[in-house]
Structures are given as structure tokens and as C-alpha cells.
């Protein structure tokens, strides 16, 4: 009888120390509804890599990078997966967030035009109608971009539309161009209106794209937890470099009601990876951020009137969680 009691007590102790009961809860808010740039998060969740690391991660779809940043800054979610260049405007408005990982380090802002259009550079957009949505990361850079091609807004209509109307306006050819990002837009456009991209970087715009952001106090107080998330995302994207189809399968499994197109997802994942490296970050770990890239981004943001002169680059990012 004593042996049975001891065994039961031992089992109770073991159950109390099980990983399931000791998992750390973490919320991650994505940028938009599901698309390929989110493959690393969904793959890690689907494969159980977060759980194996002692994390109970909730992944939420978003309503734009700007909205997600607001929620992170308000403490309503722990981590945001967003276009990290937006940290500049967030901090200018009093935000206390930093980029903790930037896996898509190359500027991917672009203007989509017809694949066979005689448009090779910024100056060729003269007289073309271009659409953009108001909260787009493109918004502050439009004048800078046009100026690089000797253009002003008077030289072409730039129509600001509701995000829900953006794609319809472009695919029905009510606009000649659409301001978006390479990875999100090109694979979707391929079926309805095959397109090519005029890159914002061709117009001198530097803007680090997708990565992870968190509040400064979260970084200070939950650093080991955030570091685990970063490490798992590094693992996920290393896997996706060789096996992008696994990201497609994971996303469809994790978001079964989203009616995702496997071909579009695959294209988006591959283009996301194509924009991982800059000259300053090449050969560095996934997510590591180069001071030179952030300085270039902040100069672009200053030129666009988003940040004031006198900024300190270390206020906007940290590599403390990236190995």
C-alpha cells in the first residue's frame, strides 16, 4: 500500500513539472491576413518547435504593420511581425519599441507596372496613374521617390485609395501602377495582371522590411523568451530556404479557412527569402541588423520628414537577441 502511495505522489510531482504546465505564454501579432512572409511563424507553430522550447505561442492575424505596432507599443501583444522600418515613425511619435530581428533586410517597396510596359525607371512613370493606400509604408517616400526621377506629383496622378480597393483598382487596369511590396504583390498579380517592379531603392529609398519588434520593457524583462522566438524563427527560415513547400503546407494547415493559393504562397515565400540580404548583412545570421542599413533607413526617413535630425541609430534596433 505504501508503494502505491509513493508512486502516486511521484507521478503527481512529475506532472507538475511537465513542459505543458511550465510553458511561457507569448502572443505574436502578424501584419495582415495570411501571406508568404508569415511562413516562418506558421511553420514553427505547425512543427511544434515553439512547444518544444517551452513556449505557448499564440499567433494572431493583423490589420496592417502600423496597427500591429500600435498594439505592441500599447502592451496588448508581446511581439509584432511587421515592416520594421516603421519603428522610425513609431518612436518619433513617442513609441518605446525596437526591432529585435530583421530577416527581410533589403528594401522591398516597389511600384508594380505591366510586365511589358515601357517603364524601366522612375522617370518613365510620368503621366501614369499610380495607386497607393493611405497607411502604406510607401506614403512618406512618394515625393522622394519621384524626385529621384525628376518628377513631382503634378507629373502623374497618385491616387490614395482604401486598402480594400487597392488590388481591384490595379487588376482591372484603372491604374497604370500600384505601390506595394515585391513579395506580397508580384505572385498575386501574376494571374490577373502579370507585372514587374520598379524598386523604391532605385529611387534612393532605404527601408528595412519584415522582422520582429517588441517594447523596450519586454526586451528587458523577457529577453530569454524573446531570444527563443528569434532562434526558432532563424531555424524556420533556414529550413524554408531549402524547403519552401513546407511553409506552404504549414500555412494551409494553420489557416485552413483562409482559402490560400499554394502557388501564390510559394512565390511569396521565395521572394521573401530573395530579399534577406543587403551588402552590409550578407553572411551574417538571419535577423542580424547592420548599423549601416539602419543609418541609411533613418536618413531616408529624415529626408521624408518622418524623423527629426539628431537621431541615434541604436535607439531603433538591437542585435542582443540574435546569434
C-alpha positions as CSV (number, residue, x, y, z in Angstrom):
1,X,0.0,0.0,0.0
2,X,2.9,2.4,0.8
3,X,4.5,1.7,-2.5
4,X,1.3,2.7,-4.3
5,X,1.1,6.0,-2.3
6,X,4.7,6.8,-3.1
7,X,4.2,6.1,-6.7
8,X,1.2,8.3,-6.9
9,X,3.0,11.1,-5.2
10,X,5.9,10.8,-7.6
11,X,3.6,10.9,-10.6
12,X,1.9,14.0,-9.2
13,X,5.2,15.7,-8.9
14,X,6.3,14.7,-12.4
15,X,3.0,16.0,-13.8
16,X,3.5,19.4,-12.1
17,X,7.0,19.7,-13.7
18,X,5.9,18.7,-17.2
19,X,6.7,21.1,-20.0
20,X,3.0,21.6,-20.8
21,X,2.4,23.2,-17.4
22,X,5.6,25.3,-17.5
23,X,5.3,26.8,-20.9
24,X,5.7,30.5,-21.2
25,X,2.8,32.3,-22.9
26,X,3.7,34.6,-25.8
27,X,1.5,36.5,-28.2
28,X,2.7,37.3,-31.7
29,X,0.7,39.7,-33.9
30,X,1.3,39.5,-37.6
31,X,1.0,42.3,-40.2
32,X,-2.0,41.2,-42.3
33,X,-4.2,38.2,-43.2
34,X,-2.1,35.2,-44.1
35,X,0.6,35.5,-46.8
36,X,4.0,34.1,-47.5
37,X,6.2,36.4,-45.3
38,X,4.5,34.7,-42.3
39,X,5.7,31.2,-43.3
40,X,8.4,31.1,-40.6
41,X,5.9,31.7,-37.8
42,X,3.4,29.2,-39.1
43,X,6.0,26.5,-39.8
44,X,7.4,26.8,-36.3
45,X,3.9,26.5,-34.8
46,X,2.9,23.6,-37.0
47,X,6.1,21.7,-36.4
48,X,5.8,22.1,-32.6
49,X,9.1,23.9,-32.3
50,X,7.7,26.6,-30.0
51,X,6.2,24.0,-27.8
52,X,9.4,22.0,-27.7
53,X,11.2,25.2,-26.5
54,X,8.7,25.7,-23.6
55,X,6.7,28.4,-25.3
56,X,2.9,28.6,-25.7
57,X,2.8,30.9,-28.7
58,X,-0.5,32.4,-29.9
59,X,-0.2,33.8,-33.5
60,X,-2.8,36.4,-34.5
61,X,-3.5,37.8,-37.9
62,X,-3.2,41.6,-38.3
63,X,-4.7,44.6,-39.9
64,X,-1.5,46.2,-41.2
65,X,2.0,46.7,-39.9
66,X,1.1,50.1,-38.4
67,X,-1.8,48.7,-36.4
68,X,0.3,45.9,-35.1
69,X,3.0,48.3,-34.0
70,X,0.4,50.3,-32.1
71,X,-0.8,47.1,-30.3
72,X,2.8,46.1,-29.4
73,X,3.5,49.6,-28.1
74,X,0.3,49.6,-26.0
75,X,1.4,46.3,-24.4
76,X,-1.6,44.4,-26.0
77,X,0.7,41.9,-27.7
78,X,4.3,40.8,-26.9
79,X,5.8,40.7,-30.4
80,X,4.9,42.1,-33.7
81,X,5.9,40.8,-37.1
82,X,5.9,43.9,-39.2
83,X,7.9,46.1,-41.7
84,X,10.5,47.2,-39.1
85,X,11.3,50.4,-40.9
86,X,8.1,51.7,-39.3
87,X,9.9,51.7,-36.0
88,X,11.2,55.1,-37.1
89,X,7.8,56.8,-37.2
90,X,6.6,54.9,-34.1
91,X,9.4,56.2,-32.0
92,X,9.1,59.7,-33.4
93,X,5.5,59.6,-32.0
94,X,6.7,58.5,-28.6
95,X,6.7,54.8,-29.1
96,X,9.0,52.6,-27.0
97,X,9.6,49.8,-29.4
98,X,12.7,48.4,-31.1
99,X,13.4,46.0,-33.9
100,X,14.7,42.8,-32.4
101,X,15.1,40.8,-35.6
102,X,15.0,41.9,-39.3
103,X,15.0,38.8,-41.5
104,X,14.0,40.6,-44.7
105,X,16.7,43.3,-44.6
106,X,16.6,44.5,-48.2
107,X,14.1,47.2,-49.2
108,X,11.2,45.6,-51.0
109,X,8.9,48.6,-51.6
110,X,8.1,48.7,-55.3
111,X,5.8,50.1,-57.9
112,X,4.1,47.4,-59.9
113,X,3.5,48.0,-63.6
114,X,2.6,45.8,-66.6
115,X,5.3,43.2,-67.4
116,X,5.6,44.5,-70.9
117,X,5.2,48.2,-70.1
118,X,7.9,50.5,-71.4
119,X,8.7,51.5,-67.9
120,X,12.3,50.9,-66.7
121,X,12.8,53.6,-64.1
122,X,11.2,56.3,-62.0
123,X,11.2,58.9,-64.8
124,X,9.2,56.6,-67.0
125,X,6.2,56.9,-64.7
126,X,5.5,60.4,-65.9
127,X,1.8,60.6,-66.9
128,X,1.0,57.2,-65.4
129,X,-1.7,56.8,-62.8
130,X,-0.4,55.1,-59.6
131,X,-2.4,53.9,-56.6
132,X,-1.4,53.5,-53.0
133,X,-3.3,53.2,-49.7
134,X,-3.0,55.9,-47.1
135,X,-1.4,53.9,-44.3
136,X,1.1,52.2,-46.7
137,X,4.8,52.4,-45.7
138,X,5.2,54.0,-49.1
139,X,3.3,57.1,-48.1
140,X,6.1,59.2,-46.7
141,X,8.6,58.3,-49.5
142,X,6.5,59.1,-52.6
143,X,7.9,62.6,-53.1
144,X,11.5,61.5,-52.5
145,X,11.0,58.6,-54.9
146,X,9.5,60.8,-57.7
147,X,12.2,63.5,-57.2
148,X,14.9,60.9,-58.0
149,X,13.4,60.6,-61.5
150,X,13.0,64.3,-61.9
151,X,9.2,64.1,-61.2
152,X,6.7,65.8,-59.0
153,X,3.2,64.8,-58.1
154,X,1.9,67.2,-60.8
155,X,3.6,64.9,-63.3
156,X,1.4,61.9,-62.6
157,X,-1.7,61.2,-60.6
158,X,-1.0,59.4,-57.3
159,X,-4.4,58.2,-56.1
160,X,-4.9,57.3,-52.4
161,X,-7.5,54.5,-52.1
162,X,-8.9,52.3,-49.4
163,X,-6.8,49.2,-48.8
164,X,-9.7,47.0,-49.9
165,X,-9.9,48.8,-53.2
166,X,-6.1,48.8,-54.0
167,X,-5.9,45.4,-55.8
168,X,-9.2,45.8,-57.7
169,X,-8.1,49.2,-59.0
170,X,-4.9,47.8,-60.3
171,X,-6.0,44.5,-61.7
172,X,-8.9,46.0,-63.6
173,X,-6.4,48.4,-65.1
174,X,-8.0,51.5,-63.7
175,X,-4.4,52.4,-62.7
176,X,-1.1,52.0,-64.5
177,X,0.9,51.2,-61.4
178,X,0.4,50.2,-57.8
179,X,2.7,50.9,-54.8
180,X,3.2,47.8,-52.8
181,X,6.0,45.3,-51.9
182,X,7.7,42.8,-54.2
183,X,7.0,39.7,-52.2
184,X,3.3,40.3,-51.5
185,X,2.3,41.7,-54.8
186,X,4.1,40.0,-57.7
187,X,2.9,36.4,-57.1
188,X,-0.7,37.6,-56.8
189,X,-0.5,39.9,-59.8
190,X,0.8,37.0,-62.0
191,X,-2.6,35.5,-62.6
192,X,-4.7,38.7,-63.1
193,X,-2.1,41.1,-64.5
194,X,1.5,39.9,-65.0
195,X,3.7,42.6,-63.6
196,X,7.2,43.8,-63.0
197,X,8.6,46.0,-60.3
198,X,10.2,49.4,-60.2
199,X,12.0,49.3,-56.8
200,X,12.0,52.1,-54.3
201,X,15.7,51.5,-53.7
202,X,16.2,52.6,-57.4
203,X,14.9,56.0,-56.2
204,X,17.3,56.1,-53.3
205,X,14.8,54.9,-50.6
206,X,16.2,52.7,-47.9
207,X,13.6,50.9,-45.8
208,X,14.2,47.6,-43.9
209,X,11.3,45.3,-44.4
210,X,9.9,42.4,-42.4
211,X,11.1,41.3,-38.9
212,X,10.1,41.3,-35.3
213,X,9.5,44.2,-32.9
214,X,8.9,44.4,-29.2
215,X,8.6,47.1,-26.4
216,X,11.8,48.1,-24.6
217,X,10.5,46.9,-21.3
218,X,9.5,43.5,-22.8
219,X,13.1,43.2,-24.2
220,X,14.5,44.0,-20.7
221,X,12.1,41.8,-18.7
222,X,11.5,38.8,-21.1
223,X,14.7,38.7,-23.0
224,X,15.3,34.9,-22.7
225,X,11.8,34.3,-24.0
226,X,12.2,36.7,-27.0
227,X,15.5,35.1,-27.7
228,X,13.9,31.7,-28.0
229,X,11.4,33.1,-30.5
230,X,14.2,34.7,-32.6
231,X,16.2,31.4,-32.6
232,X,13.2,29.4,-33.7
233,X,12.5,31.9,-36.5
234,X,16.1,31.6,-37.6
235,X,15.6,27.8,-37.7
236,X,12.3,28.1,-39.6
237,X,13.7,30.4,-42.3
238,X,16.9,28.3,-42.7
239,X,14.5,25.3,-43.3
240,X,12.4,27.3,-45.7
241,X,15.4,28.3,-47.8
242,X,15.7,24.6,-48.9
243,X,12.1,23.5,-48.4
244,X,9.8,26.4,-49.2
245,X,7.0,24.0,-49.9
246,X,6.9,23.1,-46.2
247,X,5.9,26.7,-45.5
248,X,3.0,26.4,-47.9
249,X,1.8,23.2,-46.2
250,X,2.2,24.7,-42.7
251,X,0.3,27.9,-43.6
252,X,-2.6,26.0,-45.2
253,X,-2.7,23.7,-42.1
254,X,-2.6,26.6,-39.6
255,X,-5.1,28.7,-41.6
256,X,-7.5,26.2,-43.2
257,X,-10.3,28.7,-43.6
258,X,-8.3,31.3,-45.4
259,X,-8.6,29.6,-48.9
260,X,-4.9,30.2,-49.6
261,X,-3.5,29.6,-53.1
262,X,-0.4,27.3,-52.8
263,X,1.2,28.7,-55.9
264,X,0.9,32.3,-54.7
265,X,2.2,31.3,-51.2
266,X,5.2,29.5,-52.7
267,X,6.1,32.6,-54.8
268,X,5.7,34.9,-51.8
269,X,8.0,32.7,-49.6
270,X,10.6,32.5,-52.3
271,X,10.6,36.3,-52.9
272,X,10.7,36.9,-49.1
273,X,14.0,34.9,-49.0
274,X,15.3,36.7,-52.1
275,X,15.2,40.0,-50.1
276,X,17.0,38.7,-46.9
277,X,20.4,40.2,-47.5
278,X,22.0,43.6,-48.0
279,X,25.7,44.1,-48.7
280,X,26.2,45.0,-45.1
281,X,24.3,42.0,-43.7
282,X,25.4,39.3,-46.1
283,X,26.8,36.2,-44.4
284,X,25.5,37.3,-41.1
285,X,22.9,35.3,-39.1
286,X,19.3,35.5,-40.3
287,X,17.8,38.5,-38.5
288,X,21.0,40.3,-37.6
289,X,20.8,44.0,-38.3
290,X,23.6,46.1,-39.8
291,X,24.2,49.6,-38.4
292,X,24.9,50.8,-42.0
293,X,21.4,49.7,-43.1
294,X,19.7,51.4,-40.2
295,X,21.6,54.6,-40.8
296,X,20.6,54.6,-44.5
297,X,17.0,53.9,-43.5
298,X,17.0,56.8,-40.9
299,X,18.5,59.1,-43.5
300,X,15.6,58.2,-45.9
301,X,13.1,58.8,-43.1
302,X,14.7,62.1,-42.2
303,X,14.6,63.2,-45.8
304,X,10.9,62.3,-45.9
305,X,10.2,64.3,-42.8
306,X,9.3,61.2,-40.7
307,X,12.1,61.5,-38.1
308,X,13.8,64.7,-36.9
309,X,17.6,65.3,-37.2
310,X,19.7,64.2,-34.3
311,X,18.5,60.6,-34.1
312,X,20.7,57.9,-32.6
313,X,20.7,54.7,-34.6
314,X,21.0,52.4,-31.5
315,X,17.5,53.6,-30.4
316,X,15.8,51.8,-33.2
317,X,17.2,48.2,-33.1
318,X,19.1,45.7,-31.1
319,X,21.1,42.6,-32.0
320,X,21.2,41.4,-28.4
321,X,18.7,38.5,-29.1
322,X,20.3,37.4,-32.4
323,X,23.1,34.8,-32.5
